[in-house]
Amino acid sequence: MTTRFASIAPGALAATLALGLSFAAFAGEFDLSPEQPGRLRAEKNEEAIKAISKDAKFARDGKFVVAVDPGLPPIATYATDSKTPVGFDPDLSQLVADSLGKELVLETVAWADWPLGLSSGKYDAVITNVTVTEERKEKFDFSTYRRDVLGLYVKADSPITAVKEPKDIAGLKVITDAGTNQEKILLAWDKQNQAAGLKPIEVQYYDDDAVKTLALQSGRADITFSVNATQAFQSAQTGKTKLVGTLSGGWPLTADIAVTTRKGGGLADAVTIAINGLIKDGKYAKTLARWNLSAEAVEKSETNPQGLPKS
Protein backbone atom coordinates (compact mmCIF):
# COMPACT_ATOMS: atom_id res chain seq x y z
CA MET A 1 0.00 0.00 0.00
CA THR A 2 1.32 3.42 -0.90
CA THR A 3 1.09 6.09 1.79
CA ARG A 4 2.29 9.45 0.64
CA PHE A 5 3.67 12.00 3.04
CA ALA A 6 3.47 9.82 6.13
CA SER A 7 6.06 11.45 8.38
CA ILE A 8 8.75 9.15 9.70
CA ALA A 9 9.36 9.75 13.37
CA PRO A 10 12.89 9.62 14.85
CA GLY A 11 13.86 6.02 15.43
CA ALA A 12 11.34 4.75 12.89
CA LEU A 13 13.70 5.13 9.93
CA ALA A 14 14.77 1.51 10.32
CA ALA A 15 11.30 0.43 9.30
CA THR A 16 11.50 2.34 6.04
CA LEU A 17 14.97 0.93 5.41
CA ALA A 18 13.39 -2.51 5.27
CA LEU A 19 11.59 -1.54 2.04
CA GLY A 20 12.74 -3.54 -0.93
CA LEU A 21 15.28 -5.76 0.81
CA SER A 22 14.18 -8.65 -1.40
CA PHE A 23 15.74 -6.83 -4.36
CA ALA A 24 19.09 -8.29 -3.35
CA ALA A 25 17.85 -11.81 -3.94
CA PHE A 26 17.51 -11.84 -7.71
CA ALA A 27 16.92 -15.34 -9.05
CA GLY A 28 17.45 -16.50 -12.60
CA GLU A 29 18.22 -14.33 -15.58
CA PHE A 30 16.28 -11.50 -17.16
CA ASP A 31 15.08 -11.81 -20.74
CA LEU A 32 16.85 -8.99 -22.52
CA SER A 33 16.01 -10.18 -26.03
CA PRO A 34 14.54 -7.60 -28.41
CA GLU A 35 11.64 -9.97 -29.18
CA GLN A 36 10.40 -10.04 -25.55
CA PRO A 37 8.23 -13.18 -25.85
CA GLY A 38 7.31 -12.93 -22.17
CA ARG A 39 5.88 -9.40 -22.40
CA LEU A 40 2.21 -9.39 -21.43
CA ARG A 41 -0.49 -7.76 -23.54
CA ALA A 42 -3.83 -6.32 -22.45
CA GLU A 43 -7.32 -5.98 -23.88
CA LYS A 44 -8.91 -2.61 -24.56
CA ASN A 45 -10.23 -0.94 -21.42
CA GLU A 46 -13.41 0.78 -22.55
CA GLU A 47 -13.67 2.81 -19.36
CA ALA A 48 -10.17 4.16 -19.89
CA ILE A 49 -10.84 4.92 -23.55
CA LYS A 50 -14.01 6.86 -22.64
CA ALA A 51 -11.96 8.89 -20.13
CA ILE A 52 -9.72 10.28 -22.89
CA SER A 53 -10.68 13.94 -23.27
CA LYS A 54 -12.26 14.93 -26.57
CA ASP A 55 -9.64 17.68 -26.74
CA ALA A 56 -6.73 15.28 -26.23
CA LYS A 57 -4.19 15.41 -29.04
CA PHE A 58 -1.93 12.42 -29.68
CA ALA A 59 1.53 12.84 -31.15
CA ARG A 60 0.61 10.43 -33.96
CA ASP A 61 -2.79 9.16 -35.10
CA GLY A 62 -3.62 5.77 -33.64
CA LYS A 63 -0.35 5.63 -31.71
CA PHE A 64 0.61 6.02 -28.06
CA VAL A 65 4.10 7.54 -28.15
CA VAL A 66 6.02 6.98 -24.93
CA ALA A 67 9.44 8.35 -24.04
CA VAL A 68 11.73 6.12 -22.00
CA ASP A 69 15.32 6.52 -20.83
CA PRO A 70 16.89 3.04 -21.12
CA GLY A 71 19.62 3.61 -18.56
CA LEU A 72 18.14 2.01 -15.44
CA PRO A 73 17.94 -1.80 -15.66
CA PRO A 74 15.64 -3.54 -14.87
CA ILE A 75 13.36 -0.48 -14.98
CA ALA A 76 14.49 0.17 -18.55
CA THR A 77 17.56 -0.83 -20.53
CA TYR A 78 18.60 -1.79 -24.04
CA ALA A 79 18.04 -5.32 -25.33
CA THR A 80 20.85 -7.47 -26.65
CA ASP A 81 20.52 -5.73 -30.03
CA SER A 82 21.63 -2.49 -28.30
CA LYS A 83 18.68 -0.53 -29.68
CA THR A 84 15.38 -1.96 -28.39
CA PRO A 85 14.19 -0.67 -24.98
CA VAL A 86 13.21 -3.47 -22.60
CA GLY A 87 12.37 -3.66 -18.91
CA PHE A 88 9.47 -2.88 -16.62
CA ASP A 89 8.70 0.60 -17.97
CA PRO A 90 8.55 -0.58 -21.61
CA ASP A 91 6.33 -3.47 -20.50
CA LEU A 92 3.97 -1.13 -18.65
CA SER A 93 3.96 1.20 -21.66
CA GLN A 94 2.74 -1.68 -23.80
CA LEU A 95 -0.02 -2.58 -21.35
CA VAL A 96 -1.24 1.01 -21.10
CA ALA A 97 -1.17 1.45 -24.89
CA ASP A 98 -3.18 -1.75 -25.30
CA SER A 99 -5.68 -0.58 -22.68
CA LEU A 100 -6.14 2.72 -24.52
CA GLY A 101 -6.60 0.95 -27.84
CA LYS A 102 -3.43 2.43 -29.31
CA GLU A 103 -0.31 1.04 -30.96
CA LEU A 104 2.75 1.58 -28.79
CA VAL A 105 5.69 3.58 -30.10
CA LEU A 106 8.66 3.73 -27.75
CA GLU A 107 11.06 6.65 -28.15
CA THR A 108 14.36 6.66 -26.28
CA VAL A 109 15.26 9.93 -24.59
CA ALA A 110 17.98 11.30 -22.36
CA TRP A 111 16.66 12.12 -18.90
CA ALA A 112 17.35 15.83 -19.25
CA ASP A 113 15.36 16.03 -22.50
CA TRP A 114 12.01 14.49 -21.59
CA PRO A 115 10.33 17.65 -20.16
CA LEU A 116 10.77 19.65 -23.38
CA GLY A 117 9.81 16.71 -25.59
CA LEU A 118 6.63 16.07 -23.63
CA SER A 119 5.64 19.74 -23.43
CA SER A 120 6.15 20.21 -27.18
CA GLY A 121 3.89 17.27 -28.04
CA LYS A 122 6.64 14.99 -29.34
CA TYR A 123 5.50 12.31 -26.89
CA ASP A 124 2.11 11.45 -25.41
CA ALA A 125 3.62 10.25 -22.16
CA VAL A 126 6.89 9.74 -20.34
CA ILE A 127 7.26 6.43 -18.49
CA THR A 128 10.81 6.56 -17.18
CA ASN A 129 11.01 6.55 -13.37
CA VAL A 130 9.68 10.10 -12.87
CA THR A 131 8.89 10.99 -9.25
CA VAL A 132 5.81 13.11 -8.51
CA THR A 133 6.79 16.51 -7.12
CA GLU A 134 4.74 19.64 -6.52
CA GLU A 135 7.05 21.58 -8.82
CA ARG A 136 6.60 19.11 -11.68
CA LYS A 137 2.82 19.12 -11.15
CA GLU A 138 2.79 22.76 -12.24
CA LYS A 139 3.76 21.63 -15.75
CA PHE A 140 2.66 17.99 -16.00
CA ASP A 141 -0.06 15.53 -15.00
CA PHE A 142 0.72 12.24 -13.25
CA SER A 143 -0.71 8.71 -12.91
CA THR A 144 1.14 6.78 -10.21
CA TYR A 145 2.41 3.24 -10.78
CA ARG A 146 5.40 2.48 -8.49
CA ARG A 147 6.92 3.46 -5.18
CA ASP A 148 10.20 5.35 -5.30
CA VAL A 149 12.79 3.24 -3.46
CA LEU A 150 16.48 4.14 -3.07
CA GLY A 151 19.29 1.83 -2.00
CA LEU A 152 22.64 2.10 -0.22
CA TYR A 153 25.23 -0.39 -1.49
CA VAL A 154 28.81 -1.19 -0.46
CA LYS A 155 31.37 -3.59 -1.91
CA ALA A 156 30.74 -7.20 -0.97
CA ASP A 157 33.55 -7.45 1.60
CA SER A 158 32.91 -4.07 3.22
CA PRO A 159 32.75 -4.04 7.03
CA ILE A 160 29.64 -1.82 6.72
CA THR A 161 26.63 -4.07 7.30
CA ALA A 162 23.72 -1.67 7.77
CA VAL A 163 22.75 1.96 7.34
CA LYS A 164 19.78 2.72 9.55
CA GLU A 165 20.05 6.45 10.15
CA PRO A 166 22.08 9.48 9.02
CA LYS A 167 24.81 9.10 11.64
CA ASP A 168 25.70 5.70 10.17
CA ILE A 169 27.37 7.39 7.19
CA ALA A 170 29.03 10.29 9.00
CA GLY A 171 32.59 10.71 7.76
CA LEU A 172 32.13 8.27 4.86
CA LYS A 173 32.70 8.80 1.14
CA VAL A 174 29.35 8.42 -0.61
CA ILE A 175 28.64 8.33 -4.35
CA THR A 176 25.29 9.73 -5.48
CA ASP A 177 23.63 11.27 -8.55
CA ALA A 178 23.65 15.01 -9.14
CA GLY A 179 20.32 16.81 -9.37
CA THR A 180 18.29 13.96 -7.89
CA ASN A 181 16.19 13.25 -4.81
CA GLN A 182 18.97 11.03 -3.47
CA GLU A 183 21.39 13.95 -3.62
CA LYS A 184 18.96 16.14 -1.68
CA ILE A 185 18.55 13.44 0.96
CA LEU A 186 22.29 12.90 1.28
CA LEU A 187 22.97 16.62 1.69
CA ALA A 188 20.20 16.85 4.30
CA TRP A 189 21.74 13.93 6.19
CA ASP A 190 25.15 15.60 6.05
CA LYS A 191 23.73 18.87 7.38
CA GLN A 192 22.04 16.99 10.22
CA ASN A 193 25.23 15.12 11.07
CA GLN A 194 27.40 18.22 11.13
CA ALA A 195 24.86 20.04 13.31
CA ALA A 196 25.24 17.15 15.75
CA GLY A 197 29.03 17.51 15.73
CA LEU A 198 29.66 14.47 13.53
CA LYS A 199 32.16 14.25 10.69
CA PRO A 200 30.98 15.52 7.28
CA ILE A 201 30.09 13.18 4.46
CA GLU A 202 32.33 13.34 1.38
CA VAL A 203 29.89 13.40 -1.54
CA GLN A 204 31.19 12.08 -4.88
CA TYR A 205 29.65 12.35 -8.35
CA TYR A 206 30.45 10.29 -11.45
CA ASP A 207 28.86 10.44 -14.91
CA ASP A 208 30.30 7.08 -15.93
CA ASP A 209 28.98 3.92 -14.25
CA ALA A 210 32.26 2.09 -14.85
CA VAL A 211 34.19 4.83 -13.06
CA LYS A 212 31.65 4.80 -10.24
CA THR A 213 32.08 1.03 -9.84
CA LEU A 214 35.86 1.33 -9.87
CA ALA A 215 35.74 4.03 -7.19
CA LEU A 216 33.71 1.78 -4.90
CA GLN A 217 35.75 -1.36 -5.52
CA SER A 218 39.10 0.42 -5.12
CA GLY A 219 38.12 2.01 -1.83
CA ARG A 220 38.01 5.59 -3.09
CA ALA A 221 34.36 5.54 -2.05
CA ASP A 222 32.58 3.66 0.74
CA ILE A 223 28.93 3.62 -0.39
CA THR A 224 26.80 4.28 -3.46
CA PHE A 225 23.36 5.80 -2.90
CA SER A 226 21.05 5.63 -5.90
CA VAL A 227 17.99 3.91 -7.41
CA ASN A 228 17.63 0.61 -5.59
CA ALA A 229 16.34 -1.51 -8.45
CA THR A 230 19.27 -0.64 -10.70
CA GLN A 231 21.87 -1.28 -8.04
CA ALA A 232 20.21 -4.57 -7.10
CA PHE A 233 20.35 -5.64 -10.73
CA GLN A 234 24.06 -4.86 -10.89
CA SER A 235 24.70 -6.58 -7.56
CA ALA A 236 22.98 -9.73 -8.72
CA GLN A 237 24.90 -9.73 -11.98
CA THR A 238 28.37 -9.21 -10.52
CA GLY A 239 28.23 -10.28 -6.88
CA LYS A 240 30.63 -7.44 -6.07
CA THR A 241 28.28 -5.29 -3.98
CA LYS A 242 25.77 -5.79 -1.19
CA LEU A 243 22.72 -3.90 0.03
CA VAL A 244 23.01 -2.26 3.46
CA GLY A 245 19.83 -0.17 3.51
CA THR A 246 16.88 1.24 1.58
CA LEU A 247 14.55 4.17 2.07
CA SER A 248 11.90 6.14 0.24
CA GLY A 249 13.05 8.51 -2.46
CA GLY A 250 11.16 11.24 -0.65
CA TRP A 251 12.73 10.73 2.79
CA PRO A 252 11.51 11.63 5.37
CA LEU A 253 8.33 11.42 3.32
CA THR A 254 7.31 8.73 0.86
CA ALA A 255 7.42 9.27 -2.90
CA ASP A 256 5.63 7.87 -5.94
CA ILE A 257 6.76 7.15 -9.49
CA ALA A 258 4.22 8.06 -12.16
CA VAL A 259 3.35 8.09 -15.83
CA THR A 260 3.84 11.72 -16.87
CA THR A 261 1.58 13.46 -19.40
CA ARG A 262 1.06 17.04 -20.55
CA LYS A 263 -0.68 19.33 -18.07
CA GLY A 264 -4.35 19.47 -18.98
CA GLY A 265 -3.71 17.23 -21.97
CA GLY A 266 -6.71 15.06 -21.25
CA LEU A 267 -4.87 11.75 -20.83
CA ALA A 268 -4.02 11.48 -17.12
CA ASP A 269 -7.39 10.14 -15.92
CA ALA A 270 -7.52 7.64 -18.77
CA VAL A 271 -4.02 6.38 -17.96
CA THR A 272 -4.90 6.10 -14.26
CA ILE A 273 -8.01 4.05 -15.08
CA ALA A 274 -5.94 1.86 -17.40
CA ILE A 275 -3.35 1.15 -14.70
CA ASN A 276 -6.04 0.35 -12.13
CA GLY A 277 -7.56 -2.08 -14.63
CA LEU A 278 -4.16 -3.77 -14.95
CA ILE A 279 -3.85 -3.93 -11.17
CA LYS A 280 -7.29 -5.53 -10.93
CA ASP A 281 -6.70 -8.19 -13.60
CA GLY A 282 -3.25 -9.13 -12.24
CA LYS A 283 -1.16 -8.11 -15.25
CA TYR A 284 0.45 -5.28 -13.27
CA ALA A 285 1.63 -7.63 -10.52
CA LYS A 286 2.87 -10.20 -13.03
CA THR A 287 4.86 -7.55 -14.89
CA LEU A 288 6.45 -6.27 -11.69
CA ALA A 289 7.38 -9.84 -10.75
CA ARG A 290 8.88 -10.40 -14.20
CA TRP A 291 11.47 -7.75 -13.41
CA ASN A 292 11.77 -8.46 -9.66
CA LEU A 293 10.15 -5.15 -8.73
CA SER A 294 7.24 -6.49 -6.70
CA ALA A 295 8.38 -4.62 -3.60
CA GLU A 296 7.67 -1.33 -5.39
CA ALA A 297 4.00 -2.11 -6.13
CA VAL A 298 1.24 0.39 -5.44
CA GLU A 299 -2.20 -0.70 -4.29
CA LYS A 300 -3.89 1.66 -6.72
CA SER A 301 -3.01 4.33 -9.24
CA GLU A 302 -3.97 7.92 -8.54
CA THR A 303 -4.10 11.03 -10.70
CA ASN A 304 -2.00 13.95 -9.50
CA PRO A 305 -1.57 12.91 -5.85
CA GLN A 306 0.32 15.10 -3.43
CA GLY A 307 3.93 15.21 -4.56
CA LEU A 308 7.21 15.92 -2.88
CA PRO A 309 7.33 19.58 -1.79
CA LYS A 310 9.39 22.25 -3.46
CA SER A 311 12.85 22.57 -1.99
N, C-alpha and C positions, 0 to 999 in steps of 0.2 A: 504494500500500500504506500502510495506517495503522500507525504505530508509536507507541504511547503511551509517554510518559515516557522517551523517549530524550533524555538530557541533551545540551545543545548546548554544546560546548566553546568557550572564548574564541577568536574569530577565525572560528568556523564559522557565526556568525549570518547571514552573507551568503548562505549556502546556503539557509537557511530563508526568507530574504527573497525568494527566487526563486519561492516557492510562489504560484501563482495569477496570475502576471504576465499570462497570456493574458486575464484578465478585462477588461483595458483595451481589448481589440480586439473589442468587440461588433459583430456584423454583422447587418444587417437589423432588423426591428422585432419586438417581442414581441406575441403575440396576447393582448390584455387584454379580449377580449369575454367576456360572462357565459356564452355558450354553450360556449366551449372545445371546438371541434370537433377540435382536435389532441390532446386529452388521451387518453392511453392507458388501456386497461382490461385487467384480468387475469382469468384463470380461477381457480376455486377451487383452493386448495392444500390437499389432503387432509391432508398431514403437519402443516401449520400448524394446521388445524382440530382435529386429534386432540390437539395440544399445548395446547389451551385447557383450563385446569383445570376440573374438574367443579364446583368451588366458585366459579368466576368469575361475577361479577354484572355484566351490562351495564346501562348507564344506561337504555336503552330496548330492548324486545324486538325482535330481528331487526335492530337498528341498530348501527352503530359510530360513536359520537359523538366527534368530534375537535375540540379547541379549537385555534384558530389566531389569532395576532395579525397582522393584515394591514397591518403598518407597515414591512415590510422588502422592497421589490421588489428583485430578482425572486424572493426566497425566498417572500414572500407579500405581496399587495397587494389593493386592491379593483379589480374590473373597471370597465369604462366605465359601468356602471349605478350605480356608487358603493355597491354593497351586496353583491356576490358576491365571495367570496375566490378569488383566482386566484394562480398561481405554482407554484414547485416543491413546497412543503410541501402545498398542497391536492392537487396531482397525486399525490404519494406517498401521501397519506391515502386517495385513491381506490383506488390499487393495493393497498394493505394491506387495506382494507375488502373489496375484491373477493376477495382471497386468503383472507380469513377467512370468506367466504360471507355477508357482512353488507352492508346498505345504508348508504352513507356519509351522515352528517349532520355538516356543518361548523358550528361555533359560533364566532363571533368573540369574542375576549377581550382585555382589556388585559393587558399583560405582568405587571403586579403582581398580577393576580387569578387567574392560572392555578393556582397551588399549592392555594389553598383550594377552587377549583372541582373540581379533580381529586380531592383528598382526600375531599371530601364526596360523590363519586359522580355529580356533574353531568355529567362527561365520562368516557369510557372511556380516552382518551389525549390527550396534548398533543403536537402536532407543530408546533413554532414556534421552531426555532433554539435549543433548550435544550442547554447544554453539560453533560456529565457531570462532576460533582464528588463528592468523598467526602461532603461535607455533605449534598448533595441525595440521595445514595444511602441515607441513613438514613431517608428518608421516601418515596422513589419507586424504581421499577425502570426500567431503561433498555435500549433496543435501538438500537445505533448505526447511523447512516446517512449521515453526512457529516463531513468534517474541518472544524474550526473555524479559519477563516482571517480575519485582520484586515488592514486596509490603511491606509497613510498617503498622504494626498492633499494636493496644494497647488494653487493656482490655475494655470491653464495657462501663464501667462507668468512664473511664479516662477523665480528663479535657483536654487532648490533642485532638484537633479536626482536625488538618491538619499539614502535613509536606510538605512545598513547596520549601525549600532550606536548605543547610547545617546548617545554624545558628539556624534553628528550633529544632535541636536535640543537640545543645551545652549543655554540662553538664548533659546529660541524660544517663541512663543505657540501652544499646542496645544489644539485643541478635542477633547474626548472625552465619553463618556457616563457619567454618575454611576451608581455601584453595579454596574459591569460588570467583566469580566475586563480589558478594555482600560484602564480606569481604574487597576486594580491594577498592570498592567504599566507604565503611564506613571509612576505614583508611584514604582515601584521603580527605573525608569530615572533619575528625578530624584534620588532618594536616592543612587544610584551616582555620578551626575555630581557632585553637591555634595561627596561624600566624596573625589572626585578633584580638588577645587578648581575645578570648572567652574561656569559660571553656572547658576542654577536655571531650570527650565522654568516658564513661566506657564501653568497649566492653566485652561481655560475650559469652562464648561458652558452649554448652551442647550437648552431644552425644545422650541423651535420650529425646525424644519428651515430655514424661510425666513430666520430670524434668523441661524442658523448659517452659511448660505450667504453672507448679506450680510457677516458678520464676516470670512469668508475673502476674499471678493472685494474688500472695502474696505481690506484690510490690517490690520484690527484683530486678526487671527489669521494665523499662518503655515501651519499644518498642521491637518488634521482626521484623527483616528485612531479608526476605528470598523470596523464589519462591512464586509469588503472587497466582497462581492457587491453590497450596496446602493450603496456609493459608486461602484462601477464602472458600475452601471446609470445613476446620475445623471450620471456623467462622459460616458458614451456619448450620453445624451440631450441634454446641453447643450454639451458641448465646452469647458466653462469650467474644468475641473480635470484634473489628471494624476496618475497613480500614481507614487510615488517609493519604495515599499517595501511588502512584506507579511511577516507572520510568524504563527506559530501563536497562537491565542487563549489558549494555556496557557504562553506563553513564560516560562522557558526550556525548558519541557516542551511536548509536543504535546497537543492537546485534541480531543475528539470531540463531535459533535452527535448527539442521540439522541431517538427516540420515547420519551416519558415516560408511564409507567402507574403505577397505585397499587401501593405496596409490598405484595408478597405477594398481589396481586390475581389472579394466575393467567393473565395475558395476555402477559407479557414474552417468554417463550420462544416462544410462538406468533407474536408479531410479528417476532421475530428470524428465525425459520424462514421467514416470509412474505417478509421483505426479502431473505434469501439466495436464495430462489426467484426473486425479481425480478432479482437480480444475475445469476443463472445464465441466465435466459432472455433477458436483454438489455434488458428494459423499464426497469430502473433506469438504465442508461447512456443510453438514449434520452431518458428524462425529464430527466436532468441536462443533456444536450446541448440540449434544447429551451429551457432557461432559462440556457444558457451557464455552467453550474456544474460542468462536467466535471472541472475541476482540484480539486474538493473531494470526489471520489469515494473511497469506501472499498473495499477489496478484498473484505471480508466484514463482515457484521453480527455483533456480539457482545452477549450479555446481561450487563449489569452489569460492564463492564470496569473496570479501575482508573481512577478519576477524578482530577481536579485536587485536590490536597491542601487541607485546611482552612487558612485564612490565620491 
